[in-house]
Amino acid sequence: MDNTVKENRFYMRKHGIAFPLFIFLFALSFSSAFIDQFHAPKIIAGACFILYLIFTEGPEKIFSSSLFIPAAGFLFITAASLAVKGKFAFAGGNYAAMIIVFFILLTISAISSETLKDNVRGGILFSLFFVSILAILQYYRISDPVRGFSSGFSRLPYATFGNRVYLADYILLTIPFAINLAIKKPLKGAAVLVPAIWALYLCRASRTIPGIFAMAAVFIIFFLKNKNRRNYAFAIAGFLIFFGFFLYPRINRIVEKSLHPRIGVWRVSREMFISNPVFGTGAGTFHYEYPRYREEFFRKEENLKYAASSHIRRARRAQSDFVQILAETGITGFMLIGWIFYLWFKKSGSDSGFGMPARAAIAAVLASGLVSFPFHTPAIPLTAAVIMGTAMSPKRKHDVRKSSATLKFILIGLGILLIFFKTAEQIFWEKGRKAFEMGDYLQAVELLETAESFSHLPGEIIYLRARAWDRIGFFYIAENEYSRALETERSSGIYLSRALALLKMNSFEEAEEYLEKAVFTTPRLELPYNILIDLHNETGRIERARYYEEMLKKIKGEK
């Protein structure tokens, strides 16, 4: 046996990289499936990352990875852009997540070990099997007969893997490894593949269709190159069955219900990109900047046809990773991210054991990203980083020495600090929200003040606290709080609430400005129209009142 392989296997046993990677993948699926809280999976994923750092000692230098320059360049340029624009507060959690993803990618990509591939593959398959079985049991109300799947538009509960579309993204990313196993060992592969396909069907997520096409293309090309006619025939047959039984009967519905509603969001996002083509609006700023551009979009009468779409009214994502990267980071960030994936596809292994299913997995999730946002769901980029790093084939073997202690301790410290702040913010936010719902507004104010101290983007927290002050009757304090909330959060709700507070203070002209913002941010919201009509009638501006009456009639006619 080659001495380098022996060294690497000894290194794996001694330092235990495989174990924390396995725990990392398992905990992602376990926490997300069982904990019905939006932030909990992110917190536990961060804890898994710290576990990974503590138990591993990677190569001496991660800078030797060919992906280091584009990854570091993306972080530096986007951070500098935010600083110049005065929006560095938006870096926060997004940059912590990106640093974690890039660090895992660069560290694993600089290690050459077949043992690593075997253990990561096993962890992926176990994670896929686990979430698939749990989803099936929940769907048929077996694991939770009282509650079942609780979401209004789907029976799936809302958590990272509980939401049907997020679960579909994760299955799409990991199912190529089950397909590959089924080709080599049909019985073992079927035990994982059948539940995964079943769960994917139950999700009924049309956003995965481009990914399924891309995945099928990678497998078919691989089989053609290797002149494997049997597997090529199976791949073609499987694709035709999918197209005939699942896709073709639903084409019109997919276009009507899924594609058309996204077009309005993409058009608003296009305006964001056109206004900031080089560096974008700033990484992590989409949800903040989007309402402003949506307001301008709806001021044009021909765009009111999109008002009925809930996608465009409620969007906090661009409904496409590609579109959102362009809007937030401009052509510069888009090209750097593209460079990372280009280098990876160029340098990653194409062996049938790990490289080929890894390529199929990344191609599938990238294609899905054309019409959705899988890379903005924490579990997807974290798992993708593990897959991409493991599939890399270094040109030379790196020394298996102790990694930089300083870098490790810095990252561990930042990770612990991030988890502490996110956990504390979540705890006090939930308590404050419950106090508000119970009518204990003073208690809510105190709890939300504490939650704000742990948050880097406290707009939503400040907004709820402003509503509490409003309910108590302190309108001047409430109006000031609404103003502060708008520094990091923009929504028709905040605009309308601030306008109502200003009306109570007899500030009619300023109130009119925010009522108009509420109208053009969410045209189907009737209350601001009615207030504006009454306000203009009372002040003698009959033409303006008629304008909003006609606009309201058009909106009602579209319902």
C-alpha positions in Angstrom: 0.0 0.0 0.0 1.3 3.5 -0.9 2.9 5.2 2.1 0.9 8.4 1.5 -2.3 6.4 1.7 -1.1 4.7 4.9 -0.3 8.2 6.4 -3.7 9.6 5.4 -5.5 6.6 6.9 -3.5 6.9 10.1 -4.2 10.6 10.1 -8.0 10.0 9.7 -8.0 7.5 12.6 -5.8 9.6 14.9 -7.6 12.9 14.4 -11.0 11.7 13.6 -12.1 13.9 10.7 -14.7 11.3 9.5 -16.6 11.2 12.8 -17.3 14.9 13.2 -18.2 15.1 9.5 -20.7 12.3 10.0 -22.1 14.0 13.1 -22.2 17.3 11.2 -24.4 15.8 8.4 -26.5 13.8 10.8 -27.2 16.7 13.1 -28.2 18.9 10.2 -31.0 16.4 9.3 -31.9 15.5 12.9 -32.2 19.1 14.2 -34.0 20.4 11.2 -36.5 17.7 11.2 -37.4 17.7 14.9 -37.1 21.3 15.9 -39.9 23.5 14.6 -38.1 26.8 15.0 -36.7 28.8 12.1 -33.3 29.6 13.7 -32.7 26.4 15.7 -31.3 24.4 12.8 -28.9 27.3 12.0 -27.7 27.3 15.7 -27.1 23.6 15.8 -25.4 23.7 12.4 -23.0 26.3 13.9 -22.4 24.0 16.9 -21.6 21.1 14.5 -19.1 23.4 12.8 -17.3 24.1 16.1 -17.3 20.4 16.8 -15.7 19.9 13.4 -13.0 22.4 14.2 -12.2 21.0 17.6 -11.9 17.4 16.4 -10.0 18.0 13.2 -6.5 19.1 12.3 -6.4 19.8 8.6 -3.4 20.4 6.3 -0.9 23.0 7.4 -2.1 25.6 4.8 -5.6 26.0 3.4 -4.1 28.7 1.1 -2.7 26.0 -1.1 -6.2 25.2 -2.4 -6.9 26.4 -5.9 -10.3 27.8 -4.7 -8.7 30.1 -2.1 -8.2 33.2 -4.4 -11.8 33.5 -5.7 -13.3 32.6 -2.2 -11.1 35.2 -0.4 -11.6 37.7 -3.2 -15.4 37.4 -3.0 -15.4 37.9 0.8 -13.0 40.9 0.6 -14.7 42.7 -2.3 -18.2 42.3 -1.0 -17.2 43.3 2.6 -15.4 46.4 1.2 -18.5 47.2 -0.9 -20.8 47.1 2.2 -18.3 49.3 4.2 -18.2 51.9 1.4 -22.0 51.9 1.1 -22.3 52.3 4.9 -24.2 49.0 5.2 -21.7 46.8 7.0 -24.4 46.0 9.7 -25.8 43.6 7.0 -22.7 41.5 7.0 -23.3 39.9 10.4 -24.7 36.4 10.1 -24.3 36.2 6.3 -20.6 36.7 6.5 -20.2 34.3 9.4 -22.1 31.7 7.3 -20.0 32.4 4.2 -16.7 32.2 6.1 -17.8 28.8 7.7 -18.8 27.4 4.2 -15.6 28.6 2.5 -13.4 27.4 5.4 -14.9 23.9 5.3 -14.6 23.8 1.5 -10.9 25.0 1.5 -9.9 22.7 4.4 -11.4 19.5 3.1 -10.3 20.2 -0.5 -6.6 20.3 0.6 -6.8 16.7 2.0 -6.3 13.7 -0.2 -7.9 10.6 1.4 -10.1 7.8 0.1 -11.1 7.1 3.7 -12.5 10.6 3.9 -14.6 10.0 0.8 -15.9 6.7 2.1 -17.0 8.2 5.4 -18.6 11.4 3.9 -20.5 9.2 1.4 -21.8 7.1 4.3 -22.8 10.2 6.2 -24.6 11.7 3.2 -26.5 8.4 2.5 -27.6 8.1 6.2 -28.7 11.7 6.3 -30.7 11.3 3.1 -32.4 8.1 4.4 -33.2 9.7 7.8 -34.9 12.8 6.5 -36.8 10.8 3.8 -38.2 8.3 6.2 -39.1 11.0 8.7 -40.9 13.0 6.0 -42.9 10.0 4.9 -43.9 9.2 8.4 -45.0 12.7 9.1 -46.8 13.1 5.8 -49.0 10.1 6.6 -49.4 11.3 10.3 -47.7 8.2 11.7 -45.0 9.9 13.7 -47.2 12.8 14.8 -50.9 11.7 14.3 -52.3 14.8 16.1 -50.4 17.5 14.4 -49.2 16.0 11.1 -47.7 18.5 8.7 -48.8 21.9 9.9 -48.1 24.4 7.1 -51.0 26.0 5.4 -49.9 25.4 1.8 -48.4 22.0 2.6 -48.7 19.4 5.4 -45.0 19.8 6.1 -44.0 21.8 9.3 -41.8 24.8 8.8 -38.2 24.1 9.7 -35.1 23.9 7.5 -36.1 20.4 6.3 -39.7 20.5 7.4 -40.7 22.9 4.7 -41.4 20.8 1.6 -39.3 22.9 -0.8 -36.3 23.0 1.5 -36.5 19.3 2.0 -36.8 18.8 -1.8 -33.6 20.8 -2.2 -31.7 18.7 0.2 -32.9 15.4 -1.4 -31.9 16.8 -4.8 -28.4 17.5 -3.5 -27.9 14.1 -1.9 -29.9 11.7 -4.0 -27.1 11.2 -6.7 -25.1 9.3 -4.1 -28.1 6.9 -3.6 -28.5 6.5 -7.4 -24.8 5.7 -7.7 -25.1 3.2 -4.9 -28.1 1.6 -6.5 -26.1 1.1 -9.8 -23.3 -0.7 -8.0 -25.3 -2.5 -5.2 -28.9 -2.6 -6.2 -30.4 -3.8 -3.0 -28.5 -1.5 -0.7 -29.1 1.4 -3.1 -32.8 0.7 -3.3 -33.1 0.9 0.5 -32.1 4.5 0.4 -33.2 5.5 -3.1 -36.9 4.4 -2.9 -37.7 6.4 0.3 -35.9 9.4 -1.1 -37.8 9.3 -4.4 -41.1 8.8 -2.4 -40.3 11.8 -0.2 -39.3 13.9 -3.2 -42.6 13.1 -4.8 -44.6 14.0 -1.7 -42.8 17.4 -1.7 -44.2 18.2 -5.2 -41.6 21.0 -5.5 -41.5 22.2 -9.1 -38.4 24.2 -8.3 -36.4 20.9 -8.4 -37.3 20.2 -12.1 -34.3 22.0 -13.6 -32.1 20.2 -11.1 -33.5 16.8 -12.1 -32.7 17.6 -15.8 -29.1 18.7 -14.9 -28.6 15.6 -12.7 -29.8 13.3 -15.5 -27.5 15.0 -18.0 -24.4 14.4 -15.8 -25.2 10.7 -15.4 -26.0 10.2 -19.1 -22.8 12.0 -20.2 -20.8 9.9 -17.8 -22.3 6.6 -19.0 -21.7 7.6 -22.6 -18.1 8.4 -22.0 -17.5 5.1 -20.2 -19.5 3.2 -22.9 -21.8 1.7 -20.2 -24.8 1.0 -22.4 -26.8 -0.8 -19.6 -26.6 2.1 -17.2 -27.1 4.6 -20.0 -30.4 2.8 -21.0 -31.5 2.8 -17.3 -30.8 6.5 -17.0 -32.8 7.3 -20.2 -35.7 5.1 -19.1 -35.8 6.7 -15.6 -35.8 10.2 -17.2 -38.6 9.3 -19.6 -40.7 7.9 -16.8 -40.1 11.0 -14.7 -41.1 13.2 -17.7 -44.1 11.2 -18.7 -45.7 10.6 -15.3 -44.6 13.6 -13.3 -43.7 16.5 -15.5 -45.7 16.5 -18.7 -49.2 16.4 -17.0 -48.2 19.3 -14.8 -46.5 21.6 -17.3 -49.3 24.2 -17.6 -49.8 24.3 -13.8 -46.1 24.7 -13.2 -45.9 27.6 -15.6 -49.0 29.2 -14.3 -48.5 28.7 -10.5 -44.7 28.7 -10.2 -43.0 30.4 -13.1 -45.2 33.4 -13.8 -45.3 34.6 -10.2 -41.5 34.6 -10.1 -41.2 36.9 -13.2 -42.4 39.9 -11.2 -39.7 39.4 -8.5 -37.1 38.9 -11.2 -38.1 42.2 -12.9 -37.8 44.1 -9.6 -34.4 42.4 -9.0 -33.3 43.4 -12.5 -33.8 47.0 -11.6 -31.7 46.5 -8.5 -28.9 45.1 -10.6 -29.2 47.9 -13.3 -28.9 50.5 -10.6 -25.8 48.9 -9.1 -24.2 46.8 -11.9 -20.6 46.5 -10.6 -20.8 45.7 -6.9 -24.6 45.4 -6.4 -26.6 46.7 -3.5 -24.5 44.8 -1.0 -24.3 41.2 0.2 -27.2 40.4 2.5 -29.2 43.5 1.7 -31.8 42.1 -0.7 -34.7 41.9 1.8 -33.9 45.6 2.8 -33.5 47.1 -0.6 -36.2 45.1 -2.5 -39.2 47.0 -1.0 -37.8 50.3 -2.2 -37.4 49.0 -5.8 -40.8 47.3 -5.6 -42.4 50.6 -4.7 -40.9 52.2 -7.8 -41.9 49.2 -9.9 -45.6 49.5 -8.8 -45.7 53.2 -9.5 -45.9 52.3 -13.2 -49.5 51.4 -14.0 -48.5 48.6 -16.4 -46.9 46.7 -13.5 -50.0 46.5 -11.4 -50.9 43.2 -13.1 -48.3 41.6 -10.8 -50.0 43.0 -7.6 -51.9 39.7 -7.2 -48.8 37.7 -6.8 -47.9 36.8 -3.2 -44.3 36.1 -4.4 -43.7 39.7 -5.3 -45.5 41.1 -2.3 -43.7 38.9 0.3 -40.4 38.3 -1.3 -37.4 38.3 1.0 -35.4 36.3 -1.6 -35.1 36.9 -5.4 -36.6 33.4 -6.1 -33.3 32.7 -7.9 -29.8 32.4 -6.4 -28.3 33.6 -9.7 -30.6 36.7 -9.8 -30.0 37.5 -6.1 -26.2 37.2 -6.4 -26.3 39.7 -9.3 -28.6 42.1 -7.4 -26.6 42.0 -4.2 -23.0 41.7 -5.4 -23.1 42.8 -9.0 -21.2 41.4 -11.9 -18.0 41.3 -9.7 -19.4 39.0 -7.1 -21.2 36.9 -9.7 -18.0 36.3 -11.6 -16.1 35.3 -8.5 -18.7 32.8 -7.4 -18.8 31.5 -11.0 -15.0 31.2 -10.9 -15.2 29.0 -7.8 -17.6 26.5 -9.4 -15.7 26.6 -12.7 -12.5 25.6 -10.9 -14.3 23.0 -8.9 -15.8 21.3 -12.0 -12.4 21.5 -13.7 -10.3 20.1 -10.8 -12.7 17.8 -9.0 -12.4 14.0 -9.5 -14.7 12.3 -12.0 -14.4 8.8 -10.5 -17.6 6.7 -10.3 -17.2 6.2 -6.6 -17.5 9.9 -5.4 -16.6 12.4 -8.1 -19.4 11.6 -10.6 -22.3 11.7 -8.0 -20.7 14.8 -6.5 -20.7 16.5 -9.9 -24.3 15.4 -10.4 -25.3 16.7 -7.0 -23.7 20.2 -7.5 -25.0 20.5 -11.1 -28.5 19.6 -9.8 -28.6 22.2 -7.0 -27.1 24.9 -9.3 -29.7 24.3 -11.9 -32.4 24.4 -9.1 -30.9 27.7 -8.1 -32.0 29.2 -11.5 -35.6 29.3 -10.2 -35.2 29.1 -6.4 -32.8 29.8 -3.6 -31.2 26.5 -2.3 -27.9 28.2 -1.4 -29.8 30.5 1.0 -30.9 27.6 3.1 -28.1 26.9 5.6 -28.1 23.1 5.3 -27.5 23.2 1.5 -24.3 25.3 1.3 -22.8 23.5 4.3 -23.5 20.1 2.9 -22.4 21.2 -0.6 -19.1 22.5 0.9 -18.4 19.1 2.4 -19.3 17.3 -0.9 -17.2 19.8 -3.0 -14.2 19.7 -0.7 -14.2 15.9 -0.6 -14.4 15.5 -4.3 -11.4 17.8 -5.0 -8.2 16.0 -6.2 -5.1 17.9 -5.1 -2.2 17.9 -7.5 0.2 17.0 -4.8 -0.1 15.4 -1.4 0.0 17.8 1.5 1.8 17.2 4.7 -0.4 16.0 7.4 0.7 18.3 10.1 -1.1 20.2 12.8 -3.1 23.1 11.4 -2.7 26.7 12.4 -3.8 26.9 16.1 -4.3 30.6 15.8 -6.7 30.4 12.9 -8.6 27.5 14.5 -9.0 29.3 17.9 -10.2 32.5 16.1 -12.8 30.6 14.1 -13.9 28.6 17.2 -14.2 31.8 19.2 -16.2 33.6 16.4 -18.5 30.5 16.1 -19.2 30.3 19.8 -19.9 34.1 19.9 -22.3 33.9 16.9 -24.2 30.9 18.4 -24.5 32.7 21.8 -25.8 35.9 20.2 -28.3 34.1 17.9 -29.5 31.9 20.7 -30.0 34.8 23.1 -31.7 36.9 20.4 -34.1 34.1 19.6 -35.0 33.4 23.2 -35.8 37.0 24.1 -37.5 37.6 20.8 -39.9 34.7 21.4 -40.6 35.7 24.9 -41.2 39.3 23.8 -43.5 38.2 21.1 -45.5 36.1 23.4 -45.8 38.9 26.0 -47.1 41.2 23.2 -49.7 38.6 22.1 -50.8 38.3 25.8 -51.3 42.1 26.0 -48.4 42.6 28.5 -46.9 45.4 26.5 -44.5 46.8 29.1 -43.0 43.4 29.6 -42.8 43.0 25.8 -40.9 46.3 25.6 -38.3 45.1 28.2 -37.8 41.7 26.6 -37.5 43.2 23.1 -34.9 45.7 24.2 -32.8 42.8 25.4 -33.3 40.9 22.2 -32.2 44.0 20.2 -28.9 44.1 22.1 -28.0 40.7 20.7 -29.2 41.4 17.1 -27.1 42.9 14.3 -30.3 43.5 12.2 -32.9 44.4 14.8 -35.5 46.0 12.4 -38.2 43.4 13.0 -37.6 43.5 16.8 -37.8 47.3 16.9 -41.0 47.2 14.8 -42.7 45.0 17.3 -41.5 47.1 20.2 -42.8 50.2 18.5 -46.2 48.5 18.2 -46.1 47.8 21.9 -45.4 51.5 22.7 -48.2 52.4 20.3 -50.7 50.1 22.1 -49.6 51.7 25.5 -50.4 55.2 24.0 -46.8 56.6 23.7 -47.2 57.7 20.1 -44.1 59.9 20.0 -41.9 57.1 21.2 -43.6 54.6 18.8 -43.1 56.9 15.8 -39.4 57.2 16.7 -39.1 53.5 17.0 -40.8 53.0 13.6 -38.2 55.3 12.1 -35.4 53.3 13.7 -36.9 50.0 12.4 -36.8 51.3 8.8 -33.0 51.6 9.1 -32.7 47.8 8.8 -36.1 46.6 7.7 -38.6 47.9 5.1 -42.1 46.7 4.7 -45.6 48.0 4.0 -46.5 47.1 7.6 -43.9 49.5 9.1 -44.8 52.2 6.6 -48.5 51.9 7.5 -47.8 51.8 11.2 -45.6 54.8 11.1 -48.2 56.7 9.0 -50.9 55.9 11.6 -48.7 57.1 14.4 -48.0 60.3 12.6 -51.7 60.9 12.0 -52.3 60.6 15.8 -49.6 63.3 16.2 -51.4 65.5 13.5 -48.4 65.2 11.1 -50.6 64.8 8.0 -48.0 65.6 5.3 -45.4 63.1 6.6 -48.1 60.6 7.2 -49.2 60.9 3.5 -45.7 60.1 2.4 -45.6 56.8 4.3 -49.2 55.9 3.3 -48.1 56.2 -0.4 -45.1 54.0 0.3 -47.4 51.4 1.9 -49.7 51.6 -1.2 -46.9 51.1 -3.8 -45.0 48.6 -1.8 -48.0 46.3 -1.4 -50.7 47.5 -3.8 -53.3 44.9 -2.7 -53.4 46.3 0.9 -56.7 48.3 1.0 -56.3 50.2 4.3 -53.8 52.8 3.1 -55.9 53.5 0.1 -59.0 54.2 2.3 -57.0 56.5 4.6 -55.5 58.4 1.7 -58.9 58.9 0.1 -60.4 60.2 3.3 -57.3 62.4 4.0 -57.5 64.0 0.5 -61.2 64.5 0.6 -60.9 66.2 4.0 -58.1 68.5 2.7 -60.0 69.4 -0.5 -57.7 67.5 -2.9 -60.5 65.7 -4.8 -58.4 64.8 -7.8 -55.9 62.9 -5.7 -58.7 61.1 -3.8 -60.3 60.0 -7.2 -56.9 58.8 -8.3 -56.6 56.4 -5.4 -60.3 55.4 -5.7 -59.7 54.4 -9.3 -56.5 52.6 -8.4 -58.3 50.7 -5.6 -61.0 49.6 -8.1 -58.4 48.2 -10.4 -56.8 46.3 -7.6 -60.1 44.9 -6.4 -60.9 43.9 -9.9 -57.8 41.7 -10.0 -58.8 39.7 -6.9 
